[in-house]
Each structure stands twice: as C-alpha cells, then as structure tokens.
Amino acid sequence: MRAVKNVAETGRTVVCTIHQPSIDIFESFDELILMKNGGKLVYCGPLGQHSSKVIEYFESIPGVPKIQKNCNPATWMLDIT
C-alpha cells in the first residue's frame, strides 16, 4: 500500500477496489466511496484520522448501532449497510 500512497502523493488519482480490508489498509486511504449492490451510493467523503469522519457519519444516522471498541470500521460499515 505504501507504493500506492507514493503514487497518490505525486498528484495522480488512484482508485482501488477492496473488499473487507484489514484496518491498516482501510485507514491508509484518504477518501472513501462506499456503494451497495446496484451501485447505490452509501457514503462518499473523507475517512478522517482513525476513520473518525466515516464513523461519525454513520453513527449520526438514527438506528445505526455504535461501533464497538477494537472493531474494524470497514467490517462495521459492511455490517450496518
């Protein structure tokens, strides 16, 4: 992932498709586009440090359970969407 980050830091746009990444890989991204089946957009925006922005977004939705301590945010998002 460091090589991908190095390319992005040169000003190039990098698009990655991942499924259930480890927390280390997930948090190496700056922005996230999360889509459901059929291409429905679920989230588009910054991850934030330690996924804080995306967690804040989903936890602000009524009925969405709070993320548990030591839970991988990527796994949590797949579970709640």
Wavefront OBJ file of the C-alpha trace (Angstrom):
o trace
v 0.000 0.000 0.000
v 2.938 2.328 0.521
v 3.680 2.203 -3.208
v 0.082 3.194 -3.970
v 0.296 6.060 -1.470
v 3.560 7.221 -3.062
v 1.852 7.407 -6.459
v -1.055 9.384 -4.981
v 1.350 11.830 -3.349
v 2.657 12.788 -6.809
v -0.753 14.276 -7.591
v -2.141 11.337 -9.514
v -5.592 9.986 -8.800
v -5.587 6.410 -7.552
v -8.729 4.290 -7.427
v -8.708 0.991 -5.532
v -11.430 -1.590 -5.210
v -11.202 -3.571 -1.995
v -13.422 -5.985 -0.111
v -13.173 -6.352 3.669
v -9.729 -4.792 4.076
v -7.671 -5.005 7.223
v -7.877 -1.935 9.429
v -4.333 -0.925 8.438
v -5.137 -0.975 4.732
v -8.527 0.680 5.213
v -7.111 3.555 7.229
v -4.364 4.192 4.693
v -6.978 5.743 2.379
v -7.875 9.435 2.486
v -11.329 9.237 0.902
v -13.997 6.562 0.650
v -16.763 5.848 -1.816
v -18.966 3.090 -0.404
v -21.558 1.592 -2.700
v -24.185 -1.097 -2.232
v -25.478 -3.607 -4.751
v -26.825 -1.901 -7.823
v -24.364 0.972 -7.492
v -26.329 2.811 -4.796
v -24.076 5.370 -3.123
v -23.948 4.893 0.644
v -21.053 7.197 1.590
v -18.689 9.500 -0.245
v -16.192 11.548 1.707
v -13.136 11.592 3.916
v -12.228 8.769 6.269
v -10.690 11.065 8.854
v -7.982 10.116 11.300
v -8.699 6.620 12.640
v -11.816 6.586 10.412
v -13.382 9.269 12.608
v -15.299 11.074 9.846
v -16.937 7.996 8.381
v -17.762 6.627 11.856
v -19.258 9.985 12.854
v -21.381 9.992 9.697
v -22.841 6.520 10.181
v -23.338 6.869 13.934
v -25.371 10.033 13.299
v -27.982 8.000 11.415
v -30.875 7.027 13.716
v -30.973 3.291 14.389
v -27.373 2.608 13.404
v -25.537 0.870 16.265
v -22.356 2.494 17.569
v -19.092 0.889 16.552
v -17.701 -1.445 19.196
v -14.244 -0.907 20.674
v -11.477 -2.577 18.605
v -13.861 -3.217 15.700
v -12.561 -2.780 12.158
v -14.520 0.188 10.736
v -14.636 -1.444 7.292
v -16.257 -4.571 8.719
v -18.651 -2.484 10.821
v -19.756 -0.476 7.792
v -20.459 -3.631 5.814
v -22.498 -4.980 8.737
v -24.634 -1.852 9.154
v -25.265 -1.191 5.488
l 1 2 3 4 5 6 7 8 9 10 11 12 13 14 15 16 17 18 19 20 21 22 23 24 25 26 27 28 29 30 31 32 33 34 35 36 37 38 39 40 41 42 43 44 45 46 47 48 49 50 51 52 53 54 55 56 57 58 59 60 61 62 63 64 65 66 67 68 69 70 71 72 73 74 75 76 77 78 79 80 81
